[in-house]
Amino acid sequence: NIGRFATQIGSTGALGTWDTLVDPNVIPTPSGNIALGAGTTWNFQGWFRDGASVNLTNAISITFE
């Protein structure tokens, strides 16, 4: 499953951490918004800029019940 939370951009600030709220009923996908279903597994990963380079965070995998 692919979703992109392009509107949830933020700054890590001095502590280097960032969080966001995700509405499980409105997950953006290439074919439109969907709701997370019980028993589905999604992987989440952050994309960030660090000076002149662009990197990805370590991903987490979550199974929803």
All heavy atoms as TSV, in Angstrom:
chain	resi	resn	atom	element	x	y	z
A	1	ASN	N	N	0.848	-1.181	0.000
A	1	ASN	CA	C	0.000	0.000	0.000
A	1	ASN	C	C	0.887	1.235	0.000
A	1	ASN	O	O	1.872	1.300	0.719
A	1	ASN	CB	C	-0.891	0.009	1.227
A	1	ASN	CG	C	-1.859	-1.147	1.239
A	1	ASN	OD1	O	-2.468	-1.453	0.242
A	1	ASN	ND2	N	-1.988	-1.817	2.356
A	2	ILE	N	N	0.512	2.213	-0.786
A	2	ILE	CA	C	1.298	3.432	-0.897
A	2	ILE	C	C	0.428	4.618	-0.525
A	2	ILE	O	O	-0.683	4.775	-1.017
A	2	ILE	CB	C	1.811	3.618	-2.335
A	2	ILE	CG1	C	2.752	2.479	-2.708
A	2	ILE	CG2	C	2.513	4.955	-2.491
A	2	ILE	CD1	C	3.167	2.490	-4.156
A	3	GLY	N	N	0.932	5.455	0.350
A	3	GLY	CA	C	0.275	6.698	0.706
A	3	GLY	C	C	1.321	7.783	0.841
A	3	GLY	O	O	2.457	7.510	1.199
A	4	ARG	N	N	0.950	9.001	0.533
A	4	ARG	CA	C	1.891	10.103	0.650
A	4	ARG	C	C	1.220	11.242	1.392
A	4	ARG	O	O	0.221	11.787	0.942
A	4	ARG	CB	C	2.343	10.568	-0.723
A	4	ARG	CG	C	3.366	11.654	-0.636
A	4	ARG	CD	C	3.908	12.008	-1.999
A	4	ARG	NE	N	4.930	13.022	-1.841
A	4	ARG	CZ	C	5.313	13.825	-2.798
A	4	ARG	NH1	N	4.783	13.709	-3.999
A	4	ARG	NH2	N	6.232	14.723	-2.590
A	5	PHE	N	N	1.785	11.580	2.520
A	5	PHE	CA	C	1.249	12.644	3.359
A	5	PHE	C	C	1.990	13.940	3.051
A	5	PHE	O	O	2.717	14.479	3.875
A	5	PHE	CB	C	1.387	12.267	4.833
A	5	PHE	CG	C	0.652	11.002	5.178
A	5	PHE	CD1	C	1.297	9.786	5.129
A	5	PHE	CD2	C	-0.676	11.039	5.517
A	5	PHE	CE1	C	0.630	8.612	5.432
A	5	PHE	CE2	C	-1.371	9.871	5.822
A	5	PHE	CZ	C	-0.717	8.656	5.779
A	6	ALA	N	N	1.810	14.451	1.850
A	6	ALA	CA	C	2.561	15.605	1.367
A	6	ALA	C	C	2.210	16.904	2.091
A	6	ALA	O	O	3.010	17.828	2.110
A	6	ALA	CB	C	2.351	15.773	-0.133
A	7	THR	N	N	1.043	16.986	2.688
A	7	THR	CA	C	0.649	18.234	3.357
A	7	THR	C	C	1.116	18.279	4.805
A	7	THR	O	O	0.943	19.286	5.471
A	7	THR	CB	C	-0.878	18.410	3.319
A	7	THR	OG1	O	-1.488	17.311	3.994
A	7	THR	CG2	C	-1.381	18.485	1.896
A	8	GLN	N	N	1.703	17.216	5.304
A	8	GLN	CA	C	2.127	17.166	6.701
A	8	GLN	C	C	3.630	17.414	6.812
A	8	GLN	O	O	4.370	16.607	7.349
A	8	GLN	CB	C	1.721	15.835	7.324
A	8	GLN	CG	C	0.214	15.688	7.339
A	8	GLN	CD	C	-0.232	14.309	7.740
A	8	GLN	OE1	O	0.345	13.325	7.326
A	8	GLN	NE2	N	-1.281	14.241	8.538
A	9	ILE	N	N	4.043	18.555	6.327
A	9	ILE	CA	C	5.448	18.935	6.355
A	9	ILE	C	C	5.717	19.677	7.652
A	9	ILE	O	O	4.900	20.473	8.104
A	9	ILE	CB	C	5.786	19.813	5.141
A	9	ILE	CG1	C	5.554	19.028	3.863
A	9	ILE	CG2	C	7.194	20.349	5.224
A	9	ILE	CD1	C	5.649	19.846	2.602
A	10	GLY	N	N	6.856	19.424	8.266
A	10	GLY	CA	C	7.194	20.106	9.506
A	10	GLY	C	C	8.685	20.192	9.714
A	10	GLY	O	O	9.470	19.607	8.971
A	11	SER	N	N	9.056	20.936	10.714
A	11	SER	CA	C	10.465	21.096	11.070
A	11	SER	C	C	10.758	20.296	12.333
A	11	SER	O	O	9.941	20.241	13.252
A	11	SER	CB	C	10.776	22.572	11.317
A	11	SER	OG	O	12.090	22.721	11.796
A	12	THR	N	N	11.936	19.686	12.395
A	12	THR	CA	C	12.304	18.916	13.578
A	12	THR	C	C	12.714	19.813	14.731
A	12	THR	O	O	12.695	19.393	15.872
A	12	THR	CB	C	13.478	17.971	13.277
A	12	THR	OG1	O	14.603	18.749	12.892
A	12	THR	CG2	C	13.110	16.985	12.199
A	13	GLY	N	N	13.088	21.032	14.440
A	13	GLY	CA	C	13.515	21.941	15.500
A	13	GLY	C	C	14.842	21.505	16.095
A	13	GLY	O	O	15.543	20.642	15.574
A	14	ALA	N	N	15.186	22.102	17.212
A	14	ALA	CA	C	16.489	21.870	17.849
A	14	ALA	C	C	16.649	20.445	18.368
A	14	ALA	O	O	17.765	19.937	18.456
A	14	ALA	CB	C	16.685	22.870	18.977
A	15	LEU	N	N	15.551	19.775	18.715
A	15	LEU	CA	C	15.635	18.431	19.281
A	15	LEU	C	C	15.766	17.337	18.214
A	15	LEU	O	O	16.070	16.187	18.528
A	15	LEU	CB	C	14.420	18.136	20.162
A	15	LEU	CG	C	14.271	19.020	21.401
A	15	LEU	CD1	C	12.980	18.692	22.143
A	15	LEU	CD2	C	15.473	18.870	22.306
A	16	GLY	N	N	15.481	17.653	16.953
A	16	GLY	CA	C	15.611	16.667	15.887
A	16	GLY	C	C	14.495	15.645	15.845
A	16	GLY	O	O	14.656	14.566	15.293
A	17	THR	N	N	13.337	15.963	16.414
A	17	THR	CA	C	12.192	15.045	16.376
A	17	THR	C	C	11.000	15.748	15.736
A	17	THR	O	O	10.894	16.978	15.740
A	17	THR	CB	C	11.786	14.564	17.776
A	17	THR	OG1	O	11.403	15.700	18.557
A	17	THR	CG2	C	12.928	13.834	18.455
A	18	TRP	N	N	10.100	14.937	15.185
A	18	TRP	CA	C	8.903	15.464	14.539
A	18	TRP	C	C	7.824	14.406	14.624
A	18	TRP	O	O	8.096	13.214	14.570
A	18	TRP	CB	C	9.239	15.794	13.077
A	18	TRP	CG	C	8.080	16.200	12.249
A	18	TRP	CD1	C	7.527	17.439	12.187
A	18	TRP	CD2	C	7.326	15.380	11.354
A	18	TRP	NE1	N	6.484	17.449	11.307
A	18	TRP	CE2	C	6.331	16.184	10.769
A	18	TRP	CE3	C	7.400	14.043	10.983
A	18	TRP	CZ2	C	5.420	15.708	9.857
A	18	TRP	CZ3	C	6.481	13.571	10.075
A	18	TRP	CH2	C	5.514	14.396	9.517
A	19	ASP	N	N	6.584	14.834	14.785
A	19	ASP	CA	C	5.481	13.882	14.759
A	19	ASP	C	C	4.300	14.505	14.028
A	19	ASP	O	O	4.270	15.707	13.791
A	19	ASP	CB	C	5.086	13.418	16.167
A	19	ASP	CG	C	4.616	14.561	17.053
A	19	ASP	OD1	O	3.934	15.482	16.565
A	19	ASP	OD2	O	4.924	14.533	18.257
A	20	THR	N	N	3.369	13.668	13.671
A	20	THR	CA	C	2.178	14.126	12.968
A	20	THR	C	C	1.002	13.228	13.326
A	20	THR	O	O	1.194	12.089	13.755
A	20	THR	CB	C	2.409	14.129	11.438
A	20	THR	OG1	O	1.302	14.772	10.814
A	20	THR	CG2	C	2.570	12.725	10.894
A	21	LEU	N	N	-0.188	13.741	13.146
A	21	LEU	CA	C	-1.397	12.949	13.347
A	21	LEU	C	C	-1.823	12.361	12.008
A	21	LEU	O	O	-1.801	13.048	10.988
A	21	LEU	CB	C	-2.516	13.807	13.916
A	21	LEU	CG	C	-2.269	14.387	15.312
A	21	LEU	CD1	C	-3.409	15.319	15.701
A	21	LEU	CD2	C	-2.130	13.276	16.324
A	22	VAL	N	N	-2.199	11.108	12.013
A	22	VAL	CA	C	-2.668	10.426	10.803
A	22	VAL	C	C	-4.101	9.984	11.043
A	22	VAL	O	O	-4.381	9.277	12.009
A	22	VAL	CB	C	-1.771	9.209	10.480
A	22	VAL	CG1	C	-2.332	8.429	9.304
A	22	VAL	CG2	C	-0.339	9.660	10.205
A	23	ASP	N	N	-5.005	10.430	10.192
A	23	ASP	CA	C	-6.406	10.026	10.284
A	23	ASP	C	C	-6.545	8.664	9.613
A	23	ASP	O	O	-6.368	8.555	8.399
A	23	ASP	CB	C	-7.294	11.056	9.596
A	23	ASP	CG	C	-8.776	10.762	9.728
A	23	ASP	OD1	O	-9.142	9.609	10.072
A	23	ASP	OD2	O	-9.577	11.675	9.490
A	24	PRO	N	N	-6.858	7.603	10.352
A	24	PRO	CA	C	-6.935	6.263	9.758
A	24	PRO	C	C	-8.071	6.105	8.751
A	24	PRO	O	O	-8.119	5.126	8.031
A	24	PRO	CB	C	-7.127	5.343	10.963
A	24	PRO	CG	C	-7.706	6.211	12.019
A	24	PRO	CD	C	-7.156	7.592	11.781
A	25	ASN	N	N	-8.971	7.077	8.698
A	25	ASN	CA	C	-10.080	7.016	7.742
A	25	ASN	C	C	-9.785	7.762	6.441
A	25	ASN	O	O	-10.583	7.714	5.514
A	25	ASN	CB	C	-11.353	7.569	8.375
A	25	ASN	CG	C	-11.816	6.702	9.523
A	25	ASN	OD1	O	-11.970	5.506	9.365
A	25	ASN	ND2	N	-11.997	7.301	10.680
A	26	VAL	N	N	-8.655	8.477	6.410
A	26	VAL	CA	C	-8.309	9.276	5.232
A	26	VAL	C	C	-6.828	9.086	4.926
A	26	VAL	O	O	-6.003	9.941	5.190
A	26	VAL	CB	C	-8.632	10.773	5.450
A	26	VAL	CG1	C	-8.396	11.568	4.168
A	26	VAL	CG2	C	-10.049	10.969	5.929
A	27	ILE	N	N	-6.476	7.935	4.356
A	27	ILE	CA	C	-5.097	7.642	3.977
A	27	ILE	C	C	-4.955	7.941	2.484
A	27	ILE	O	O	-5.639	7.329	1.661
A	27	ILE	CB	C	-4.741	6.165	4.262
A	27	ILE	CG1	C	-4.942	5.844	5.741
A	27	ILE	CG2	C	-3.327	5.853	3.807
A	27	ILE	CD1	C	-4.053	6.622	6.685
A	28	PRO	N	N	-4.076	8.896	2.123
A	28	PRO	CA	C	-3.945	9.237	0.700
A	28	PRO	C	C	-3.201	8.152	-0.073
A	28	PRO	O	O	-2.163	7.660	0.357
A	28	PRO	CB	C	-3.130	10.536	0.735
A	28	PRO	CG	C	-2.358	10.474	2.010
A	28	PRO	CD	C	-3.215	9.699	2.974
A	29	THR	N	N	-3.766	7.725	-1.191
A	29	THR	CA	C	-3.129	6.747	-2.074
A	29	THR	C	C	-3.184	7.294	-3.498
A	29	THR	O	O	-3.913	8.244	-3.770
A	29	THR	CB	C	-3.843	5.379	-2.025
A	29	THR	OG1	O	-5.099	5.496	-2.676
A	29	THR	CG2	C	-4.017	4.873	-0.603
A	30	PRO	N	N	-2.434	6.698	-4.416
A	30	PRO	CA	C	-2.482	7.177	-5.802
A	30	PRO	C	C	-3.878	7.139	-6.432
A	30	PRO	O	O	-4.181	7.918	-7.315
A	30	PRO	CB	C	-1.543	6.218	-6.535
A	30	PRO	CG	C	-0.584	5.762	-5.483
A	30	PRO	CD	C	-1.407	5.677	-4.223
A	31	SER	N	N	-4.760	6.263	-5.946
A	31	SER	CA	C	-6.112	6.163	-6.514
A	31	SER	C	C	-7.171	6.864	-5.667
A	31	SER	O	O	-8.360	6.675	-5.885
A	31	SER	CB	C	-6.482	4.691	-6.713
A	31	SER	OG	O	-6.424	4.003	-5.479
A	32	GLY	N	N	-6.755	7.653	-4.691
A	32	GLY	CA	C	-7.698	8.381	-3.838
A	32	GLY	C	C	-7.561	7.970	-2.384
A	32	GLY	O	O	-6.831	7.045	-2.038
A	33	ASN	N	N	-8.268	8.666	-1.504
A	33	ASN	CA	C	-8.202	8.382	-0.069
A	33	ASN	C	C	-8.919	7.074	0.261
A	33	ASN	O	O	-9.948	6.764	-0.323
A	33	ASN	CB	C	-8.834	9.514	0.730
A	33	ASN	CG	C	-8.035	10.795	0.649
A	33	ASN	OD1	O	-6.847	10.770	0.365
A	33	ASN	ND2	N	-8.685	11.906	0.890
A	34	ILE	N	N	-8.345	6.328	1.206
A	34	ILE	CA	C	-8.971	5.100	1.689
A	34	ILE	C	C	-8.886	5.070	3.214
A	34	ILE	O	O	-8.138	5.829	3.815
A	34	ILE	CB	C	-8.306	3.829	1.114
A	34	ILE	CG1	C	-6.847	3.716	1.583
A	34	ILE	CG2	C	-8.393	3.800	-0.402
A	34	ILE	CD1	C	-6.210	2.375	1.272
A	35	ALA	N	N	-9.640	4.186	3.831
A	35	ALA	CA	C	-9.577	3.965	5.270
A	35	ALA	C	C	-8.705	2.742	5.545
A	35	ALA	O	O	-8.698	1.789	4.759
A	35	ALA	CB	C	-10.978	3.752	5.838
A	36	LEU	N	N	-7.972	2.773	6.641
A	36	LEU	CA	C	-7.187	1.608	7.037
A	36	LEU	C	C	-8.140	0.486	7.422
A	36	LEU	O	O	-9.111	0.710	8.142
A	36	LEU	CB	C	-6.295	1.936	8.229
A	36	LEU	CG	C	-5.173	2.934	7.990
A	36	LEU	CD1	C	-4.468	3.251	9.292
A	36	LEU	CD2	C	-4.199	2.405	6.973
A	37	GLY	N	N	-7.881	-0.710	6.972
A	37	GLY	CA	C	-8.724	-1.843	7.294
A	37	GLY	C	C	-8.091	-2.732	8.345
A	37	GLY	O	O	-6.869	-2.838	8.432
A	38	ALA	N	N	-8.933	-3.364	9.149
A	38	ALA	CA	C	-8.439	-4.303	10.152
A	38	ALA	C	C	-7.685	-5.430	9.462
A	38	ALA	O	O	-8.102	-5.925	8.417
A	38	ALA	CB	C	-9.598	-4.866	10.971
A	39	GLY	N	N	-6.549	-5.802	10.028
A	39	GLY	CA	C	-5.750	-6.885	9.479
A	39	GLY	C	C	-4.779	-6.445	8.391
A	39	GLY	O	O	-4.021	-7.263	7.883
A	40	THR	N	N	-4.805	-5.151	8.009
A	40	THR	CA	C	-3.867	-4.675	6.990
A	40	THR	C	C	-2.571	-4.217	7.649
A	40	THR	O	O	-2.565	-3.774	8.797
A	40	THR	CB	C	-4.448	-3.517	6.158
A	40	THR	OG1	O	-4.733	-2.414	7.020
A	40	THR	CG2	C	-5.694	-3.949	5.419
A	41	THR	N	N	-1.487	-4.357	6.916
A	41	THR	CA	C	-0.180	-3.924	7.402
A	41	THR	C	C	0.311	-2.794	6.511
A	41	THR	O	O	0.287	-2.910	5.282
A	41	THR	CB	C	0.833	-5.083	7.377
A	41	THR	OG1	O	0.342	-6.124	8.232
A	41	THR	CG2	C	2.198	-4.638	7.866
A	42	TRP	N	N	0.749	-1.713	7.128
A	42	TRP	CA	C	1.278	-0.555	6.418
A	42	TRP	C	C	2.686	-0.270	6.914
A	42	TRP	O	O	3.001	-0.471	8.082
A	42	TRP	CB	C	0.394	0.666	6.664
A	42	TRP	CG	C	-0.893	0.616	5.920
A	42	TRP	CD1	C	-1.965	-0.202	6.175
A	42	TRP	CD2	C	-1.245	1.394	4.789
A	42	TRP	NE1	N	-2.965	0.027	5.276
A	42	TRP	CE2	C	-2.550	1.018	4.410
A	42	TRP	CE3	C	-0.602	2.381	4.056
A	42	TRP	CZ2	C	-3.208	1.592	3.332
A	42	TRP	CZ3	C	-1.264	2.955	2.992
A	42	TRP	CH2	C	-2.551	2.556	2.637
A	43	ASN	N	N	3.512	0.218	6.013
A	43	ASN	CA	C	4.868	0.633	6.349
A	43	ASN	C	C	4.936	2.152	6.260
A	43	ASN	O	O	4.420	2.742	5.311
A	43	ASN	CB	C	5.881	0.009	5.384
A	43	ASN	CG	C	5.816	-1.494	5.424
A	43	ASN	OD1	O	6.005	-2.097	6.463
A	43	ASN	ND2	N	5.503	-2.113	4.301
A	44	PHE	N	N	5.575	2.768	7.239
A	44	PHE	CA	C	5.694	4.219	7.285
A	44	PHE	C	C	7.161	4.600	7.316
A	44	PHE	O	O	7.970	3.963	8.000
A	44	PHE	CB	C	4.983	4.779	8.526
A	44	PHE	CG	C	3.494	4.570	8.508
A	44	PHE	CD1	C	2.945	3.408	9.024
A	44	PHE	CD2	C	2.651	5.520	7.974
A	44	PHE	CE1	C	1.567	3.202	9.015
A	44	PHE	CE2	C	1.277	5.328	7.950
A	44	PHE	CZ	C	0.735	4.165	8.480
A	45	GLN	N	N	7.496	5.659	6.563
A	45	GLN	CA	C	8.872	6.119	6.488
A	45	GLN	C	C	8.854	7.621	6.228
A	45	GLN	O	O	8.007	8.126	5.496
A	45	GLN	CB	C	9.595	5.397	5.357
A	45	GLN	CG	C	11.076	5.647	5.286
A	45	GLN	CD	C	11.734	4.749	4.251
A	45	GLN	OE1	O	11.139	4.397	3.238
A	45	GLN	NE2	N	12.956	4.364	4.509
A	46	GLY	N	N	9.789	8.334	6.854
A	46	GLY	CA	C	9.881	9.777	6.668
A	46	GLY	C	C	10.938	10.147	5.642
A	46	GLY	O	O	11.956	9.472	5.505
A	47	TRP	N	N	10.679	11.213	4.934
A	47	TRP	CA	C	11.617	11.754	3.952
A	47	TRP	C	C	12.068	13.101	4.484
A	47	TRP	O	O	11.234	13.896	4.940
A	47	TRP	CB	C	10.878	11.911	2.634
A	47	TRP	CG	C	11.639	12.568	1.527
A	47	TRP	CD1	C	12.657	12.016	0.807
A	47	TRP	CD2	C	11.433	13.873	0.990
A	47	TRP	NE1	N	13.090	12.903	-0.147
A	47	TRP	CE2	C	12.353	14.064	-0.056
A	47	TRP	CE3	C	10.564	14.920	1.279
A	47	TRP	CZ2	C	12.435	15.233	-0.797
A	47	TRP	CZ3	C	10.642	16.079	0.538
A	47	TRP	CH2	C	11.562	16.218	-0.483
A	48	PHE	N	N	13.360	13.348	4.476
A	48	PHE	CA	C	13.836	14.615	5.033
A	48	PHE	C	C	15.054	15.145	4.299
A	48	PHE	O	O	15.753	14.423	3.613
A	48	PHE	CB	C	14.152	14.459	6.526
A	48	PHE	CG	C	15.310	13.549	6.824
A	48	PHE	CD1	C	16.589	14.064	6.999
A	48	PHE	CD2	C	15.128	12.180	6.939
A	48	PHE	CE1	C	17.661	13.227	7.283
A	48	PHE	CE2	C	16.188	11.341	7.227
A	48	PHE	CZ	C	17.460	11.861	7.399
A	49	ARG	N	N	15.267	16.440	4.485
A	49	ARG	CA	C	16.456	17.099	3.962
A	49	ARG	C	C	17.394	17.364	5.120
A	49	ARG	O	O	16.985	17.808	6.180
A	49	ARG	CB	C	16.089	18.419	3.294
A	49	ARG	CG	C	15.334	18.244	2.032
A	49	ARG	CD	C	15.144	19.575	1.326
A	49	ARG	NE	N	14.292	19.372	0.179
A	49	ARG	CZ	C	13.302	20.180	-0.144
A	49	ARG	NH1	N	13.062	21.249	0.567
A	49	ARG	NH2	N	12.569	19.922	-1.205
A	50	ASP	N	N	18.658	17.113	4.893
A	50	ASP	CA	C	19.687	17.339	5.905
A	50	ASP	C	C	20.783	18.180	5.254
A	50	ASP	O	O	21.719	17.640	4.673
A	50	ASP	CB	C	20.240	15.996	6.382
A	50	ASP	CG	C	21.235	16.156	7.509
A	50	ASP	OD1	O	21.362	17.263	8.043
A	50	ASP	OD2	O	21.892	15.158	7.843
A	51	GLY	N	N	20.632	19.491	5.312
A	51	GLY	CA	C	21.565	20.342	4.592
A	51	GLY	C	C	21.305	20.250	3.106
A	51	GLY	O	O	20.201	20.494	2.646
A	52	ALA	N	N	22.297	19.831	2.340
A	52	ALA	CA	C	22.156	19.739	0.886
A	52	ALA	C	C	21.660	18.376	0.425
A	52	ALA	O	O	21.310	18.207	-0.735
A	52	ALA	CB	C	23.500	20.039	0.233
A	53	SER	N	N	21.624	17.379	1.303
A	53	SER	CA	C	21.233	16.029	0.891
A	53	SER	C	C	19.785	15.724	1.278
A	53	SER	O	O	19.183	16.399	2.087
A	53	SER	CB	C	22.166	14.983	1.507
A	53	SER	OG	O	22.058	15.006	2.915
A	54	VAL	N	N	19.243	14.676	0.663
A	54	VAL	CA	C	17.885	14.201	0.942
A	54	VAL	C	C	18.001	12.754	1.404
A	54	VAL	O	O	18.723	11.958	0.818
A	54	VAL	CB	C	17.007	14.288	-0.322
A	54	VAL	CG1	C	15.639	13.707	-0.068
A	54	VAL	CG2	C	16.907	15.732	-0.784
A	55	ASN	N	N	17.292	12.410	2.473
A	55	ASN	CA	C	17.403	11.071	3.052
A	55	ASN	C	C	16.044	10.538	3.470
A	55	ASN	O	O	15.061	11.267	3.506
A	55	ASN	CB	C	18.321	11.104	4.281
A	55	ASN	CG	C	19.737	11.462	3.922
A	55	ASN	OD1	O	20.406	10.730	3.234
A	55	ASN	ND2	N	20.194	12.617	4.387
A	56	LEU	N	N	16.016	9.250	3.839
A	56	LEU	CA	C	14.823	8.608	4.381
A	56	LEU	C	C	15.129	8.095	5.784
A	56	LEU	O	O	16.237	7.654	6.063
A	56	LEU	CB	C	14.399	7.430	3.495
A	56	LEU	CG	C	13.960	7.787	2.087
A	56	LEU	CD1	C	13.813	6.530	1.245
A	56	LEU	CD2	C	12.662	8.565	2.107
A	57	THR	N	N	14.121	8.141	6.647
A	57	THR	CA	C	14.267	7.575	7.984
A	57	THR	C	C	14.190	6.056	7.909
A	57	THR	O	O	13.829	5.490	6.875
A	57	THR	CB	C	13.138	8.059	8.911
A	57	THR	OG1	O	11.889	7.589	8.402
A	57	THR	CG2	C	13.121	9.565	9.032
A	58	ASN	N	N	14.473	5.386	9.002
A	58	ASN	CA	C	14.188	3.962	9.098
A	58	ASN	C	C	12.673	3.797	9.056
A	58	ASN	O	O	11.938	4.631	9.576
A	58	ASN	CB	C	14.725	3.388	10.406
A	58	ASN	CG	C	16.234	3.393	10.455
A	58	ASN	OD1	O	16.892	3.345	9.417
A	58	ASN	ND2	N	16.787	3.467	11.643
A	59	ALA	N	N	12.200	2.757	8.423
A	59	ALA	CA	C	10.769	2.527	8.289
A	59	ALA	C	C	10.238	1.714	9.459
A	59	ALA	O	O	10.991	0.982	10.098
A	59	ALA	CB	C	10.474	1.797	6.987
A	60	ILE	N	N	8.954	1.873	9.736
A	60	ILE	CA	C	8.279	1.018	10.719
A	60	ILE	C	C	7.106	0.339	10.011
A	60	ILE	O	O	6.525	0.885	9.083
A	60	ILE	CB	C	7.794	1.799	11.955
A	60	ILE	CG1	C	6.792	2.879	11.570
A	60	ILE	CG2	C	8.967	2.382	12.713
A	60	ILE	CD1	C	6.080	3.494	12.747
A	61	SER	N	N	6.788	-0.840	10.453
A	61	SER	CA	C	5.682	-1.610	9.904
A	61	SER	C	C	4.630	-1.765	11.000
A	61	SER	O	O	4.953	-2.181	12.113
A	61	SER	CB	C	6.183	-2.983	9.445
A	61	SER	OG	O	5.131	-3.729	8.912
A	62	ILE	N	N	3.379	-1.437	10.678
A	62	ILE	CA	C	2.292	-1.496	11.661
A	62	ILE	C	C	1.157	-2.328	11.086
A	62	ILE	O	O	0.680	-2.068	9.972
A	62	ILE	CB	C	1.776	-0.105	12.033
A	62	ILE	CG1	C	2.903	0.766	12.603
A	62	ILE	CG2	C	0.616	-0.197	13.014
A	62	ILE	CD1	C	2.510	2.207	12.833
A	63	THR	N	N	0.713	-3.338	11.840
A	63	THR	CA	C	-0.470	-4.116	11.477
A	63	THR	C	C	-1.643	-3.586	12.302
A	63	THR	O	O	-1.575	-3.524	13.529
A	63	THR	CB	C	-0.254	-5.610	11.744
A	63	THR	OG1	O	0.856	-6.046	10.967
A	63	THR	CG2	C	-1.491	-6.422	11.381
A	64	PHE	N	N	-2.703	-3.188	11.637
A	64	PHE	CA	C	-3.870	-2.618	12.302
A	64	PHE	C	C	-4.885	-3.714	12.612
A	64	PHE	O	O	-5.123	-4.594	11.802
A	64	PHE	CB	C	-4.489	-1.535	11.424
A	64	PHE	CG	C	-3.586	-0.351	11.261
A	64	PHE	CD1	C	-2.668	-0.299	10.232
A	64	PHE	CD2	C	-3.626	0.699	12.162
A	64	PHE	CE1	C	-1.804	0.772	10.086
A	64	PHE	CE2	C	-2.772	1.772	12.038
A	64	PHE	CZ	C	-1.847	1.804	10.992
A	65	GLU	N	N	-5.435	-3.664	13.806
A	65	GLU	CA	C	-6.390	-4.673	14.260
A	65	GLU	C	C	-7.793	-4.107	14.316
A	65	GLU	O	O	-8.020	-2.975	14.478
A	65	GLU	CB	C	-5.994	-5.182	15.641
A	65	GLU	CG	C	-4.640	-5.855	15.610
A	65	GLU	CD	C	-4.221	-6.372	16.973
A	65	GLU	OE1	O	-4.965	-6.177	17.957
A	65	GLU	OE2	O	-3.164	-6.947	17.053
